[in-house]
Amino acid sequence: MERLFAASPIDLELLDQYFNFLEEYLNQGILEAQMEIEQRVRYILLLNQKLKIKATLHT
């Protein structure tokens, strides 16, 4: 999923899929502390990117 997104970072549908996948992964509570922090940072970056893309589409 990450490779697909890296190849097409402005694809909103793919961004939504990756975002949802990461959200489910984080909510499972199975990550070690450092890995969870890294994944939460990635999640926040994706959320920011998603918001920027949606804002661009609406202007």
N, C-alpha and C positions, 0 to 999 in steps of 0.2 A: 504494500500500500504506500509506504513512504517513497519508494522509487518512482511509482506512478505519479505521485504528487510532485516530486522533485522535477520530473520531466515536463509537467504542465501545471505550474503553480497558480495560474489564473483561471483554471477550470473550476468554476463554482460548485458544480455537482461533485467532482472528485474531492474538492476541499471539504464539502459537507460529509462525504463518506469517511474521509480520513479523520475529521474532527469527531464524528460519532464513534468511530472505532476507538480512538484514543480515549474518549470520555468513558466508554464502557470498560476499557482496559484499566483505567485509573480507579473506577468505582469498584472493581473486584477486590481491591485491598491486598493484593498478593505481592506487591513490589517491595523491595528493600528500600531503606530510607533514601540513599543517594540516587538510586534509579528512579524512585518516585519523584524526587525533586526535579530531576532532569526531564522526566515526562510531563510534569506539571508546567515547567517552563515552556516546553514545546507546545503544550496545549494552549497556553496563554498567547504565544506567538501566532498560532493558527487562528485563534479567536480574533486577534487584532487584524490579521490579514483578511479574514472573512469579512470583518466589519468594513475595512477599507475597500474591498472589492464591491460589496453591496452599496456603499456610499457612492462609489464611482458610477455604478450602474444607474443610480437614481438621480444623478445630476446631469 
